[in-house]
Amino acid sequence: MPLNPDDSAGSQLALLAAVKLLLAPHRGDLDAIKGLRHELDNTRELLASLPGTERKLLSFEVTAEALMAVLAPPSQSQY
């Protein structure tokens, strides 16, 4: 069965979980928050500049918020 990148949600969720675990020790670290926000902004701009990426941009936004929630100080976290 060929892998369709648009339907690889399971793989993306597994990757998101792994990245969250890597980010967890940096919770509340302002430099880490600023660095991640900068990288997410750059990636968002890149996606927005490409034709036909509206669906991927929406998915990216959801993932970006999930990653930023991991770095938020415990008092500001949704978890």
N, C-alpha and C positions, 0 to 999 in steps of 0.2 A: 504494500500500500504506500503510495508516494506521500510525502509530507507536504501539506499545504500550509505555508506560513500564516495565512489568514485564519486558520483553524487550529493553531497550536496553543490554545488557551491553557491547557494543562501544563505544558512546558513553561509557559510564561509565568504561571502561578508558582510553580516549583522554583523558578529562578527568583521571583519576588520574595518568596519565603527565605531563600538562602541569603539574599542581599539584606533582608531585614535582620537576620541573625548577625551578619557582619557589622551592621550599623548600630546595633543595640548598645555596645559598649561606649558609643560616642553620644549617647542621649544627653541633651542639654549643652553640648559643646558648641559654642557659638561659631567657632571657625569651621567645624564640620557642617553645621547648618548652612552657613553662608556658601561654603564650597559646593555642597550638594545642590543648593538652590541655583547657583551659577551654572552648574553643569546641566541641570534640568531646563533652565531657561534657554541655554544654547541649543539643546536638543529639540526643544519645542519650536524654536525659530527655524531650525533646519527642517523639521517635519512640516511646518506651516508653509515653507517655501516650495515644497514639492507638490506637483499636481496629483490629485486623487488620493490624498492621505487624510481626508476628513475623519473617516472611521478610525484610523490608526491614531490620529491626534486625540480623539475622545478617549480611547483606551489608554493612551499615554498620560493624559490628565488624571485619570483615576489612579494609575500606578504611581505617578509623581506624588499625589496627595498621600497615598499609603506610605511611601518612603519618608516623606517629610514628617508624618505622624510618628514614625519610629524615633526620629531625632529630637522631637519636641521634649522639653523638660517634663518629668512625670506629672506635674500639676496641670500641664496644658495638653497632655495626651488624652486621646479618646479611649484608651485601653485601660 
